[in-house]
């Protein structure tokens, strides 16, 4: 069903772009056929980019993934820009039609020339709109690719927690999510993220889901740099929805454990400083419910000490509702990508309690990172990648 819906949407977008960029700007003939064929080829390349990694494997797919997903980004902004230009085009078209009619009524013998002139003006308007849409889209995608493929921003933020023992004052947690190792982001991507985190000299690393878009045998080498994460109290991981898109989620959890990154599968552990401690818990992503591995908050929080703070790792911000019911002090999440490509920020914000940053939901603090990678188009517009270091302090 997902493939059918996605295919229908992509087909409709390509048809609209063809109408505005090709049919409206060219006469029937060779040029229109060539441009139409080129657009069909790009549609096929995009479909191949979405499908081939699963069929032929990730190492063999970058040659089609790069042009396919870059075109995906361009297509999105061409479609949106052309939609924005529709009112302008309509106003100009109505004005042109009225002028043509007026000319024909005043000078009937000139009506044929007037109609021909009107056609030329319509083509000019169509070409001008196509040029504006093309320039805007290429510019946005160019800037967005530089952001997505560049180094993640390092964000530092203080967080005050009730009941935090003074021994943990200044404790630093590096939060990273949505790394999305896959056909476009490999080992060097992981190496840069590990290097950035290690430079912060954080006490603990929290990886809150969507690490991979493929199997261990295809992406194991890309994930190996995670074994170099340096944090006094260790690195921890919870599943995101993309971990359940692979054939064997458990194999990734075993691999991460081997690399020294501890998965928290509906469980918790105490982080200690002598006699002082706080509880770190993790729940599975909601997508785990489709593989008999759903989030279980009661199990994840079983045995936590209510006299000290509880910090929960949960991939999706929407899970904070269940966390708040159980008195969690702070939830760390990702998933949203900060919207990744404006204006999709508004759609994501409607589906989640927060888009990015620190907020409070029913008494529980929620921090949402924009993530260090990308999914689909290697483009980020208005949502640069980030790694966050949260510094804990005692509230009050």
BAVO-568312 format. One record per residue (C-alpha): residue number from 1; residue in three letters; x, y, z. Coordinates in nm, 4 decimals, always signed. Layout:
BEGIN
ATOM  seq  type        px        py        pz
ATOM  NUM   ALA         X         Y         Z
...
! end
This chain:
BEGIN
ATOM  seq  type        px        py        pz
ATOM    1   UNK   +0.0000   +0.0000   +0.0000
ATOM    2   UNK   +0.2856   +0.2380   +0.0872
ATOM    3   UNK   +0.4517   +0.1727   -0.2489
ATOM    4   UNK   +0.1214   +0.2320   -0.4315
ATOM    5   UNK   +0.0597   +0.5612   -0.2498
ATOM    6   UNK   +0.4175   +0.6811   -0.2971
ATOM    7   UNK   +0.4131   +0.5850   -0.6649
ATOM    8   UNK   +0.0862   +0.7708   -0.7193
ATOM    9   UNK   +0.2155   +1.0839   -0.5501
ATOM   10   UNK   +0.5442   +1.0806   -0.7418
ATOM   11   UNK   +0.3606   +1.0210   -1.0695
ATOM   12   UNK   +0.1252   +1.3136   -1.0048
ATOM   13   UNK   +0.4162   +1.5422   -0.9164
ATOM   14   UNK   +0.6032   +1.4508   -1.2337
ATOM   15   UNK   +0.2901   +1.5029   -1.4443
ATOM   16   UNK   +0.2372   +1.8504   -1.2998
ATOM   17   UNK   +0.6023   +1.9454   -1.3473
ATOM   18   UNK   +0.5852   +1.8143   -1.7074
ATOM   19   UNK   +0.2782   +2.0290   -1.7751
ATOM   20   UNK   +0.4306   +2.3481   -1.6427
ATOM   21   UNK   +0.7960   +2.3081   -1.7412
ATOM   22   UNK   +0.7668   +2.1220   -2.0715
ATOM   23   UNK   +0.4203   +2.1237   -2.2291
ATOM   24   UNK   +0.3497   +2.4911   -2.1537
ATOM   25   UNK   +0.6930   +2.6113   -2.2642
ATOM   26   UNK   +0.7506   +2.4175   -2.5879
ATOM   27   UNK   +0.5719   +2.3541   -2.9144
ATOM   28   UNK   +0.4958   +2.0065   -3.0348
ATOM   29   UNK   +0.8000   +1.8502   -3.1868
ATOM   30   UNK   +1.1410   +1.7061   -3.1156
ATOM   31   UNK   +1.2317   +1.9348   -2.8258
ATOM   32   UNK   +0.9178   +1.8463   -2.6316
ATOM   33   UNK   +0.9736   +1.4754   -2.6918
ATOM   34   UNK   +1.3349   +1.4931   -2.5772
ATOM   35   UNK   +1.2485   +1.6840   -2.2589
ATOM   36   UNK   +0.9573   +1.4507   -2.1862
ATOM   37   UNK   +1.1831   +1.1489   -2.2273
ATOM   38   UNK   +1.4379   +1.3061   -1.9924
ATOM   39   UNK   +1.1706   +1.3612   -1.7273
ATOM   40   UNK   +1.0519   +1.0006   -1.7595
ATOM   41   UNK   +1.4109   +0.8818   -1.7196
ATOM   42   UNK   +1.4477   +1.0844   -1.3993
ATOM   43   UNK   +1.1250   +0.9341   -1.2657
ATOM   44   UNK   +1.2643   +0.5873   -1.3321
ATOM   45   UNK   +1.5962   +0.6795   -1.1682
ATOM   46   UNK   +1.4094   +0.8027   -0.8598
ATOM   47   UNK   +1.2074   +0.4811   -0.8385
ATOM   48   UNK   +1.5294   +0.2828   -0.8787
ATOM   49   UNK   +1.6920   +0.4828   -0.5976
ATOM   50   UNK   +1.4038   +0.3905   -0.3686
ATOM   51   UNK   +1.3934   +0.0223   -0.4642
ATOM   52   UNK   +1.7382   -0.0967   -0.5779
ATOM   53   UNK   +1.9227   -0.0720   -0.2426
ATOM   54   UNK   +1.6978   -0.3480   -0.1092
ATOM   55   UNK   +1.7267   -0.5579   -0.4251
ATOM   56   UNK   +2.0952   -0.5360   -0.5190
ATOM   57   UNK   +2.2520   -0.4168   -0.1937
ATOM   58   UNK   +2.3848   -0.0859   -0.0671
ATOM   59   UNK   +2.7418   -0.1016   -0.2055
ATOM   60   UNK   +2.6057   -0.1442   -0.5584
ATOM   61   UNK   +2.3416   +0.1294   -0.5425
ATOM   62   UNK   +2.5096   +0.4722   -0.4869
ATOM   63   UNK   +2.5442   +0.5244   -0.8634
ATOM   64   UNK   +2.1663   +0.5418   -0.8889
ATOM   65   UNK   +2.0913   +0.6634   -0.5346
ATOM   66   UNK   +2.2772   +0.9927   -0.5727
ATOM   67   UNK   +2.1080   +1.1181   -0.8932
ATOM   68   UNK   +1.7755   +0.9691   -0.7828
ATOM   69   UNK   +1.7615   +1.1349   -0.4429
ATOM   70   UNK   +1.9064   +1.4659   -0.5631
ATOM   71   UNK   +1.6340   +1.4692   -0.8279
ATOM   72   UNK   +1.3831   +1.3890   -0.5522
ATOM   73   UNK   +1.4861   +1.7099   -0.3742
ATOM   74   UNK   +1.4680   +1.9138   -0.6943
ATOM   75   UNK   +1.1303   +1.7649   -0.7815
ATOM   76   UNK   +0.9868   +1.8606   -0.4426
ATOM   77   UNK   +1.0935   +2.2227   -0.4728
ATOM   78   UNK   +0.9990   +2.2501   -0.8405
ATOM   79   UNK   +0.6534   +2.1234   -0.7502
ATOM   80   UNK   +0.6158   +2.3597   -0.4529
ATOM   81   UNK   +0.7573   +2.6641   -0.6344
ATOM   82   UNK   +0.5328   +2.6112   -0.9335
ATOM   83   UNK   +0.2328   +2.5828   -0.7023
ATOM   84   UNK   +0.3253   +2.9120   -0.5378
ATOM   85   UNK   +0.3508   +3.0737   -0.8818
ATOM   86   UNK   +0.0049   +2.9511   -0.9878
ATOM   87   UNK   -0.1853   +3.2632   -0.8650
ATOM   88   UNK   +0.0610   +3.4892   -1.0475
ATOM   89   UNK   +0.0296   +3.2850   -1.3640
ATOM   90   UNK   -0.3506   +3.2911   -1.3379
ATOM   91   UNK   -0.3646   +3.6690   -1.2938
ATOM   92   UNK   -0.1348   +3.7250   -1.5922
ATOM   93   UNK   -0.3300   +3.4768   -1.8044
ATOM   94   UNK   -0.6651   +3.6452   -1.7260
ATOM   95   UNK   -0.5208   +3.9893   -1.8022
ATOM   96   UNK   -0.3775   +3.8622   -2.1297
ATOM   97   UNK   -0.7075   +3.7039   -2.2306
ATOM   98   UNK   -0.8993   +4.0246   -2.1640
ATOM   99   UNK   -0.6508   +4.2271   -2.3646
ATOM  100   UNK   -0.6732   +3.9857   -2.6569
ATOM  101   UNK   -1.0531   +4.0014   -2.6596
ATOM  102   UNK   -1.0500   +4.3805   -2.6403
ATOM  103   UNK   -0.8090   +4.4037   -2.9320
ATOM  104   UNK   -1.0178   +4.1659   -3.1427
ATOM  105   UNK   -1.3372   +4.3634   -3.0783
ATOM  106   UNK   -1.1760   +4.6968   -3.1672
ATOM  107   UNK   -0.9851   +4.5700   -3.4693
ATOM  108   UNK   -1.1586   +4.2613   -3.6129
ATOM  109   UNK   -0.9245   +4.2394   -3.9084
ATOM  110   UNK   -0.6312   +4.2132   -3.6700
ATOM  111   UNK   -0.7867   +3.9343   -3.4628
ATOM  112   UNK   -0.5645   +3.6603   -3.6092
ATOM  113   UNK   -0.2485   +3.8541   -3.5369
ATOM  114   UNK   -0.3816   +3.9363   -3.1916
ATOM  115   UNK   -0.4449   +3.5689   -3.1167
ATOM  116   UNK   -0.0968   +3.4758   -3.2350
ATOM  117   UNK   +0.0516   +3.7482   -3.0178
ATOM  118   UNK   -0.1467   +3.6189   -2.7204
ATOM  119   UNK   -0.0084   +3.2689   -2.7727
ATOM  120   UNK   +0.3427   +3.4081   -2.7783
ATOM  121   UNK   +0.2766   +3.5967   -2.4561
ATOM  122   UNK   +0.1374   +3.2841   -2.2879
ATOM  123   UNK   +0.4499   +3.0942   -2.3822
ATOM  124   UNK   +0.6607   +3.3816   -2.2492
ATOM  125   UNK   +0.4723   +3.3773   -1.9174
ATOM  126   UNK   +0.5128   +2.9979   -1.8947
ATOM  127   UNK   +0.8844   +3.0188   -1.9695
ATOM  128   UNK   +0.9366   +3.2991   -1.7200
ATOM  129   UNK   +0.7598   +3.0970   -1.4513
ATOM  130   UNK   +0.9647   +2.7897   -1.5392
ATOM  131   UNK   +1.2865   +2.9913   -1.5159
ATOM  132   UNK   +1.1921   +3.1332   -1.1760
ATOM  133   UNK   +1.0908   +2.7898   -1.0442
ATOM  134   UNK   +1.4068   +2.6296   -1.1790
ATOM  135   UNK   +1.6390   +2.8938   -1.0359
ATOM  136   UNK   +1.4692   +2.8904   -0.6968
ATOM  137   UNK   +1.4691   +2.5109   -0.6775
ATOM  138   UNK   +1.8309   +2.4698   -0.7803
ATOM  139   UNK   +1.9331   +2.7373   -0.5322
ATOM  140   UNK   +1.7381   +2.5814   -0.2447
ATOM  141   UNK   +1.8650   +2.2319   -0.3168
ATOM  142   UNK   +2.2222   +2.3544   -0.3520
ATOM  143   UNK   +2.2139   +2.5301   -0.0159
ATOM  144   UNK   +2.0261   +2.2368   +0.1366
ATOM  145   UNK   +2.2846   +1.9847   +0.0156
ATOM  146   UNK   +2.5688   +2.1914   +0.1571
ATOM  147   UNK   +2.3878   +2.1868   +0.4921
ATOM  148   UNK   +2.2975   +1.8160   +0.4880
ATOM  149   UNK   +2.6402   +1.6967   +0.3750
ATOM  150   UNK   +2.8361   +1.9384   +0.5907
ATOM  151   UNK   +2.9425   +1.8889   +0.9527
ATOM  152   UNK   +2.6606   +1.8822   +1.2089
ATOM  153   UNK   +2.6148   +2.1868   +1.4273
ATOM  154   UNK   +2.7239   +2.1408   +1.7880
ATOM  155   UNK   +2.4537   +2.2669   +2.0228
ATOM  156   UNK   +2.5167   +2.3079   +2.3966
ATOM  157   UNK   +2.2242   +2.3416   +2.6324
ATOM  158   UNK   +2.1850   +2.3402   +3.0127
ATOM  159   UNK   +1.9015   +2.1292   +3.1583
ATOM  160   UNK   +1.7815   +2.1579   +3.5178
ATOM  161   UNK   +1.6509   +1.8393   +3.6832
ATOM  162   UNK   +1.4760   +1.8010   +4.0149
ATOM  163   UNK   +1.6389   +1.5705   +4.2699
ATOM  164   UNK   +1.9675   +1.5657   +4.0783
ATOM  165   UNK   +2.2492   +1.4909   +4.3207
ATOM  166   UNK   +2.5220   +1.7594   +4.3336
ATOM  167   UNK   +2.7677   +1.4906   +4.2232
ATOM  168   UNK   +2.6121   +1.5127   +3.8764
ATOM  169   UNK   +2.6185   +1.8905   +3.8462
ATOM  170   UNK   +2.7802   +1.9635   +3.5104
ATOM  171   UNK   +2.7274   +1.6056   +3.3831
ATOM  172   UNK   +2.7275   +1.6128   +3.0028
ATOM  173   UNK   +2.5173   +1.3958   +2.7723
ATOM  174   UNK   +2.5917   +1.3975   +2.3994
ATOM  175   UNK   +2.2652   +1.3372   +2.2132
ATOM  176   UNK   +2.2658   +1.2216   +1.8509
ATOM  177   UNK   +1.9934   +1.0700   +1.6371
ATOM  178   UNK   +1.8939   +0.9889   +1.2793
ATOM  179   UNK   +2.2441   +0.9180   +1.1531
ATOM  180   UNK   +2.0904   +0.7104   +0.8723
ATOM  181   UNK   +2.3890   +0.5130   +0.7509
ATOM  182   UNK   +2.2936   +0.3921   +0.4052
ATOM  183   UNK   +2.3664   +0.4282   +0.0327
ATOM  184   UNK   +2.4469   +0.8009   +0.0619
ATOM  185   UNK   +2.6060   +0.8144   +0.4079
ATOM  186   UNK   +2.8728   +0.5623   +0.4956
ATOM  187   UNK   +3.1772   +0.5129   +0.7135
ATOM  188   UNK   +3.3170   +0.8651   +0.6735
ATOM  189   UNK   +2.9817   +1.0019   +0.7926
ATOM  190   UNK   +3.0048   +0.7879   +1.1070
ATOM  191   UNK   +3.3692   +0.8818   +1.1607
ATOM  192   UNK   +3.2886   +1.2544   +1.1527
ATOM  193   UNK   +3.0044   +1.2120   +1.4011
ATOM  194   UNK   +3.2228   +1.0092   +1.6394
ATOM  195   UNK   +3.5014   +1.2643   +1.6112
ATOM  196   UNK   +3.2628   +1.5519   +1.6870
ATOM  197   UNK   +3.1170   +1.3743   +1.9897
ATOM  198   UNK   +3.4568   +1.2793   +2.1298
ATOM  199   UNK   +3.5763   +1.6375   +2.1043
ATOM  200   UNK   +3.2982   +1.7398   +2.3454
ATOM  201   UNK   +3.4435   +1.5100   +2.6162
ATOM  202   UNK   +3.0915   +1.4189   +2.7253
ATOM  203   UNK   +3.0238   +1.1813   +3.0141
ATOM  204   UNK   +2.7606   +0.9776   +2.8299
ATOM  205   UNK   +2.6463   +0.9324   +2.4692
ATOM  206   UNK   +2.2799   +0.8769   +2.3832
ATOM  207   UNK   +2.2012   +0.7534   +2.0301
ATOM  208   UNK   +1.8244   +0.7819   +2.0019
ATOM  209   UNK   +1.7376   +0.5742   +1.6976
ATOM  210   UNK   +1.7472   +0.5587   +1.3180
ATOM  211   UNK   +2.1123   +0.4705   +1.3003
ATOM  212   UNK   +2.0923   +0.2559   +0.9870
ATOM  213   UNK   +1.9021   +0.1973   +0.6653
ATOM  214   UNK   +2.0279   -0.1485   +0.5865
ATOM  215   UNK   +2.1507   -0.4788   +0.7250
ATOM  216   UNK   +2.4609   -0.5555   +0.9311
ATOM  217   UNK   +2.6299   -0.7412   +0.6451
ATOM  218   UNK   +2.5925   -0.4322   +0.4226
ATOM  219   UNK   +2.6521   -0.1556   +0.6771
ATOM  220   UNK   +2.8547   -0.3197   +0.9523
ATOM  221   UNK   +3.1782   -0.1639   +0.8278
ATOM  222   UNK   +3.0151   +0.1799   +0.8104
ATOM  223   UNK   +2.9055   +0.1525   +1.1744
ATOM  224   UNK   +3.2428   +0.0321   +1.3057
ATOM  225   UNK   +3.3657   +0.3833   +1.4023
ATOM  226   UNK   +3.1064   +0.3780   +1.6819
ATOM  227   UNK   +3.3445   +0.1553   +1.8759
ATOM  228   UNK   +3.5710   +0.4597   +1.9128
ATOM  229   UNK   +3.3121   +0.6624   +2.1064
ATOM  230   UNK   +3.4780   +0.7830   +2.4255
ATOM  231   UNK   +3.2534   +0.8577   +2.7224
ATOM  232   UNK   +3.3214   +0.7854   +3.0892
ATOM  233   UNK   +2.9778   +0.6346   +3.1487
ATOM  234   UNK   +2.9349   +0.4702   +2.8115
ATOM  235   UNK   +2.7241   +0.4968   +2.4974
ATOM  236   UNK   +2.3607   +0.3839   +2.4829
ATOM  237   UNK   +2.1141   +0.3192   +2.2012
ATOM  238   UNK   +1.7399   +0.2797   +2.1467
ATOM  239   UNK   +1.5716   +0.1665   +1.8290
ATOM  240   UNK   +1.4090   +0.4038   +1.5830
ATOM  241   UNK   +1.1485   +0.3151   +1.3248
ATOM  242   UNK   +1.4156   +0.2520   +1.0596
ATOM  243   UNK   +1.5757   -0.0216   +1.2677
ATOM  244   UNK   +1.2544   -0.2151   +1.2099
ATOM  245   UNK   +1.2689   -0.1686   +0.8332
ATOM  246   UNK   +1.5550   -0.4196   +0.8102
ATOM  247   UNK   +1.5090   -0.7952   +0.8101
ATOM  248   UNK   +1.6708   -0.8636   +1.1469
ATOM  249   UNK   +1.6653   -0.5870   +1.4070
ATOM  250   UNK   +1.8206   -0.8139   +1.6673
ATOM  251   UNK   +2.1358   -0.8545   +1.4569
ATOM  252   UNK   +2.1962   -0.4809   +1.4749
ATOM  253   UNK   +2.1454   -0.4778   +1.8500
ATOM  254   UNK   +2.4032   -0.7550   +1.8866
ATOM  255   UNK   +2.6426   -0.5686   +1.6566
ATOM  256   UNK   +2.6088   -0.2453   +1.8541
ATOM  257   UNK   +2.6703   -0.4332   +2.1774
ATOM  258   UNK   +2.9850   -0.5747   +2.0213
ATOM  259   UNK   +3.0948   -0.2217   +1.9302
ATOM  260   UNK   +3.0511   -0.1083   +2.2896
ATOM  261   UNK   +2.7193   +0.0718   +2.2413
ATOM  262   UNK   +2.4661   -0.0662   +2.4894
ATOM  263   UNK   +2.1105   -0.1075   +2.3587
ATOM  264   UNK   +1.8327   -0.0308   +2.6052
ATOM  265   UNK   +1.5401   -0.2502   +2.5025
ATOM  266   UNK   +1.2597   -0.1531   +2.7350
ATOM  267   UNK   +1.5047   -0.1503   +3.0241
ATOM  268   UNK   +1.6993   +0.0820   +3.2500
ATOM  269   UNK   +2.0351   +0.1148   +3.4168
ATOM  270   UNK   +2.1705   +0.3331   +3.6961
ATOM  271   UNK   +2.4417   +0.5891   +3.6180
ATOM  272   UNK   +2.6499   +0.6328   +3.9326
ATOM  273   UNK   +2.8891   +0.8722   +4.0961
ATOM  274   UNK   +2.9817   +0.6974   +4.4159
ATOM  275   UNK   +2.6641   +0.6727   +4.6245
ATOM  276   UNK   +2.4793   +0.9173   +4.3950
ATOM  277   UNK   +2.2887   +0.8019   +4.0854
ATOM  278   UNK   +2.0232   +0.8760   +3.8281
ATOM  279   UNK   +1.8311   +0.6245   +3.6193
ATOM  280   UNK   +1.8748   +0.6005   +3.2422
ATOM  281   UNK   +1.5952   +0.4117   +3.0644
ATOM  282   UNK   +1.5174   +0.3280   +2.7034
ATOM  283   UNK   +1.2046   +0.2149   +2.5192
ATOM  284   UNK   +1.1685   +0.0573   +2.1792
ATOM  285   UNK   +1.0243   +0.2592   +1.8947
ATOM  286   UNK   +0.6546   +0.2445   +1.8133
ATOM  287   UNK   +0.7358   +0.0649   +1.4876
ATOM  288   UNK   +0.8507   -0.2320   +1.6950
ATOM  289   UNK   +0.4869   -0.3168   +1.7474
ATOM  290   UNK   +0.4749   -0.4508   +1.3912
ATOM  291   UNK   +0.7524   -0.6999   +1.4742
ATOM  292   UNK   +0.6326   -0.8133   +1.8165
ATOM  293   UNK   +0.8846   -0.5808   +1.9791
ATOM  294   UNK   +0.6726   -0.2836   +2.0958
ATOM  295   UNK   +0.7661   -0.0151   +2.3473
ATOM  296   UNK   +0.6917   -0.1240   +2.7054
ATOM  297   UNK   +0.7133   +0.1698   +2.9440
ATOM  298   UNK   +0.6273   -0.0292   +3.2535
ATOM  299   UNK   +0.9084   -0.2722   +3.1851
ATOM  300   UNK   +1.1504   +0.0030   +3.0847
ATOM  301   UNK   +1.0910   +0.1927   +3.4093
ATOM  302   UNK   +1.0580   -0.1074   +3.6407
ATOM  303   UNK   +1.2631   -0.0590   +3.9547
ATOM  304   UNK   +1.3693   +0.3030   +3.8988
ATOM  305   UNK   +1.4260   +0.5002   +4.2172
ATOM  306   UNK   +1.1694   +0.7811   +4.2423
ATOM  307   UNK   +1.3960   +0.9707   +4.4805
ATOM  308   UNK   +1.6320   +1.0504   +4.1916
ATOM  309   UNK   +1.5845   +1.1698   +3.8316
ATOM  310   UNK   +1.4907   +0.9422   +3.5430
ATOM  311   UNK   +1.6105   +1.0182   +3.1901
ATOM  312   UNK   +1.4386   +0.8272   +2.9095
ATOM  313   UNK   +1.5665   +0.7580   +2.5589
ATOM  314   UNK   +1.2744   +0.7275   +2.3147
ATOM  315   UNK   +1.3082   +0.7797   +1.9409
ATOM  316   UNK   +0.9777   +0.9558   +1.8732
ATOM  317   UNK   +0.8814   +1.2721   +2.0647
ATOM  318   UNK   +0.5173   +1.1584   +2.0727
ATOM  319   UNK   +0.6206   +0.8900   +2.3218
ATOM  320   UNK   +0.6553   +1.1622   +2.5840
ATOM  321   UNK   +0.2841   +1.1282   +2.6636
ATOM  322   UNK   +0.3437   +0.7836   +2.8150
ATOM  323   UNK   +0.6660   +0.9012   +2.9752
ATOM  324   UNK   +0.4924   +1.1915   +3.1495
ATOM  325   UNK   +0.2271   +0.9605   +3.2929
ATOM  326   UNK   +0.5059   +0.7686   +3.4655
ATOM  327   UNK   +0.6915   +1.0667   +3.6066
ATOM  328   UNK   +0.9936   +1.0691   +3.3745
ATOM  329   UNK   +1.1988   +1.3851   +3.4297
ATOM  330   UNK   +1.3597   +1.4176   +3.0860
ATOM  331   UNK   +1.3017   +1.2421   +2.7533
ATOM  332   UNK   +1.5610   +1.2523   +2.4748
ATOM  333   UNK   +1.4276   +1.2009   +2.1212
ATOM  334   UNK   +1.4947   +1.2487   +1.7512
ATOM  335   UNK   +1.2874   +1.1289   +1.4539
ATOM  336   UNK   +1.1649   +1.4688   +1.3306
ATOM  337   UNK   +1.4875   +1.5763   +1.1498
ATOM  338   UNK   +1.3683   +1.9235   +1.2503
ATOM  339   UNK   +1.1438   +1.8968   +0.9440
ATOM  340   UNK   +1.4525   +1.8437   +0.7204
ATOM  341   UNK   +1.3103   +2.0348   +0.4223
ATOM  342   UNK   +1.1025   +2.3474   +0.4792
ATOM  343   UNK   +0.7983   +2.3781   +0.4594
ATOM  344   UNK   +0.7544   +2.0187   +0.5811
ATOM  345   UNK   +0.8334   +2.1536   +0.9276
ATOM  346   UNK   +0.4646   +2.2346   +0.9669
ATOM  347   UNK   +0.3505   +1.8819   +0.8788
ATOM  348   UNK   +0.5976   +1.7220   +1.1199
ATOM  349   UNK   +0.5072   +1.9675   +1.3940
ATOM  350   UNK   +0.1406   +1.8743   +1.3578
ATOM  351   UNK   +0.2244   +1.5059   +1.4141
ATOM  352   UNK   +0.4661   +1.5462   +1.7062
ATOM  353   UNK   +0.4569   +1.7452   +2.0316
ATOM  354   UNK   +0.7819   +1.9213   +1.9370
ATOM  355   UNK   +0.9870   +1.9770   +1.6242
ATOM  356   UNK   +1.3260   +2.0418   +1.7855
ATOM  357   UNK   +1.4790   +2.1813   +2.1021
ATOM  358   UNK   +1.3771   +2.1736   +2.4667
ATOM  359   UNK   +1.0160   +2.1906   +2.5789
ATOM  360   UNK   +0.7941   +2.0622   +2.8587
ATOM  361   UNK   +0.4996   +1.8241   +2.8095
ATOM  362   UNK   +0.2759   +1.7508   +3.1089
ATOM  363   UNK   +0.5596   +1.8141   +3.3509
ATOM  364   UNK   +0.8209   +1.6104   +3.1619
ATOM  365   UNK   +1.1016   +1.7904   +2.9853
ATOM  366   UNK   +1.1471   +1.6832   +2.6237
ATOM  367   UNK   +1.4573   +1.7447   +2.4170
ATOM  368   UNK   +1.4382   +1.6734   +2.0431
ATOM  369   UNK   +1.7517   +1.6747   +1.8301
ATOM  370   UNK   +1.7280   +1.7520   +1.4569
ATOM  371   UNK   +1.9522   +1.4544   +1.3894
ATOM  372   UNK   +2.2962   +1.4252   +1.2335
ATOM  373   UNK   +2.1967   +1.2707   +0.9008
ATOM  374   UNK   +1.9151   +1.2798   +0.6484
ATOM  375   UNK   +1.6679   +1.0458   +0.4835
ATOM  376   UNK   +1.5814   +1.0518   +0.1151
ATOM  377   UNK   +1.7101   +1.3673   -0.0533
ATOM  378   UNK   +2.0535   +1.4704   +0.0794
ATOM  379   UNK   +1.8995   +1.8098   +0.1474
ATOM  380   UNK   +1.8251   +2.0082   +0.4628
ATOM  381   UNK   +1.6523   +2.3438   +0.4318
ATOM  382   UNK   +1.5857   +2.5361   +0.7526
ATOM  383   UNK   +1.6868   +2.2355   +0.9629
ATOM  384   UNK   +2.0657   +2.1917   +0.9802
ATOM  385   UNK   +2.2003   +1.8640   +1.1230
ATOM  386   UNK   +2.3054   +1.8741   +1.4839
ATOM  387   UNK   +2.4666   +1.6969   +1.7765
ATOM  388   UNK   +2.3647   +1.8279   +2.1165
ATOM  389   UNK   +2.5481   +1.8307   +2.4476
ATOM  390   UNK   +2.3105   +1.8651   +2.7426
ATOM  391   UNK   +2.4683   +1.9779   +3.0676
ATOM  392   UNK   +2.2747   +1.8698   +3.3761
ATOM  393   UNK   +2.2164   +2.0947   +3.6761
ATOM  394   UNK   +1.9986   +2.0634   +3.9847
ATOM  395   UNK   +1.6726   +2.2550   +3.9576
ATOM  396   UNK   +1.6038   +2.5161   +4.2237
! end
